[in-house]
Amino acid sequence: MSEAAVSLTNVSVTVHQQNQSKTILQNMNLTIAPQDFITVLGTNGAGKSTLFNAIAGNLSASGTITFAGKNVTALNAIQRAKYISRVFQDPKMGTAGRMSVAENLVLAQHRGERRTLRGRRLEAQRDQLKEETAQFGNGLDQLLDSPTETLSGGQRQSLSLLMAVQKDPALLLLDEHTAALDPHTSAQLMALTDKIIKERKLTALMITHRMDDALQYGNRLIVLDNGRLRADYNAAEKKNLKREDLLEFFD
Ligand SMILES: Nc1ncnc2c1ncn2[C@@H]1O[C@H](COP(=O)(O)OP(=O)(O)OP(=O)(O)O)[C@@H](O)[C@H]1O
């Protein structure tokens, strides 16, 4: 068996508030194989974002986390950032609003490097940027020079996704990235997300409240409840899984 892309062993997160401690992620054990696309379901407050924060190093966790066999438990969020890209629910989170679409994309291609953005590099890549953005079919390719704050939510989320995958991250975290979009735009972005993950052979986790998306996409589905892993369906099990089978987790 190939080495796990990511593994969590006995990972727990405890937060302290008003002299009380609360464990919001409990003894999580999860082995993510390379190219797994795992959809993550759970009620509000189940611990889904906490799981992402523990993996990304935004919340301190006990237990052990490895990326491609390397123990990263002691690394902070900045040190883990070279392995991870995350797309959030809020279209404003992933892009620099005053900068143009093209500038945002070129910056994403050089994320983590010391060099600054150069106009010449941007011009040299214009054709490629046009081609990459055209695949969304939402007019983004016509807006390469527009500030991203003028884009629609759907255009901005598709740009955030494209930026997140520019450097082929070892792990892509999708944190309800379609939740703020209308059903049609959400469906478009989901189809494209799936295409990009497959084409780039990415390993991804996707939190969603849209049960149909959780069932339709990915090769594995997990359910969190009250900070614990309640269910973990592999590819074969997921194929036969129905909405009704999942309802017991949401009563
Ligand atoms: N930094 C924190 N400090 C204190 N409590 C926190 C912190 N982060 C999360 N929590 C609490 O932990 C629980 C799990 O939160 P989390 O955001 O992970 O849930 P979620 O499954 O992502 O929910 P939602 O679907 O609403 O986004 C909640 O009760 C939340 O209030």
The ligand as a Gaussian input file, in Angstrom:
#p B3LYP/6-31G(d) Opt

LIG

0 1
 N      -11.457000      28.370000      18.648000
 C      -12.548000      27.900000      19.284000
 N      -12.775000      28.207000      20.594000
 C      -13.852000      27.737000      21.219000
 N      -14.775000      26.936000      20.676000
 C      -14.604000      26.608000      19.402000
 C      -13.496000      27.065000      18.629000
 N      -13.605000      26.562000      17.380000
 C      -14.728000      25.840000      17.371000
 N      -15.332000      25.855000      18.581000
 C      -16.560000      25.123000      18.933000
 O      -16.355000      23.771000      18.578000
 C      -17.543000      23.202000      18.036000
 C      -17.255000      22.680000      16.639000
 O      -17.104000      23.788000      15.770000
 P      -16.790000      23.668000      14.216000
 O      -16.715000      25.047000      13.661000
 O      -15.636000      22.775000      14.016000
 O      -18.097000      22.942000      13.694000
 P      -18.562000      22.654000      12.203000
 O      -18.894000      21.201000      12.129000
 O      -17.570000      23.166000      11.244000
 O      -19.904000      23.505000      12.157000
 P      -20.619000      24.333000      10.981000
 O      -21.280000      23.327000      10.096000
 O      -21.607000      25.161000      11.711000
 O      -19.583000      25.158000      10.277000
 C      -18.594000      24.281000      18.113000
 O      -19.334000      24.092000      19.284000
 C      -17.779000      25.557000      18.168000
 O      -18.491000      26.560000      18.857000

